[in-house]
Amino acid sequence: MKKIFFMFAIFSVIFANEIDLESGLKIDDGWDIVAANCIACHSANLITNQKATKQGWLDIIRWMQRSEGLWELDPEMENTIISYLAKNYGNKFETRKRLPLLISD
């Protein structure tokens, strides 16, 4: 009985938070676009461990385009990605959780 309750509790938490079991991302408008574009190159943990404002996420995308070979995104798609990230993995404050890596160009 305890085992059944425990499994029910785990599934309740997963579904209450609406987490996609395959990607680990919160299910919300645009999550599938983020999964298709971002997880193609790195794990979802890299996304979920970051916290940034819309400008912070845009800066991260621009850095990946300059330094890491990220393709140019359609403006509408880019806006969807940034909106999703800021809403679900945003920083409530204007500063980032940690400073970005210093990369010389």
Rosetta blueprint (number, residue, H / E / L):
1 M L
2 K H
3 K H
4 I H
5 F H
6 F H
7 M H
8 F H
9 A H
10 I H
11 F H
12 S H
13 V H
14 I H
15 F H
16 A H
17 N L
18 E L
19 I E
20 D L
21 L L
22 E L
23 S L
24 G L
25 L L
26 K E
27 I L
28 D L
29 D L
30 G L
31 W H
32 D H
33 I H
34 V H
35 A H
36 A H
37 N H
38 C H
39 I L
40 A L
41 C L
42 H L
43 S L
44 A H
45 N H
46 L H
47 I H
48 T H
49 N L
50 Q L
51 K L
52 A L
53 T L
54 K H
55 Q H
56 G H
57 W H
58 L H
59 D H
60 I H
61 I H
62 R H
63 W H
64 M H
65 Q H
66 R H
67 S H
68 E L
69 G L
70 L L
71 W L
72 E L
73 L L
74 D L
75 P H
76 E H
77 M H
78 E H
79 N H
80 T H
81 I H
82 I H
83 S H
84 Y H
85 L H
86 A H
87 K H
88 N H
89 Y L
90 G L
91 N L
92 K L
93 F L
94 E L
95 T L
96 R L
97 K L
98 R L
99 L L
100 P L
101 L L
102 L L
103 I L
104 S L
105 D L
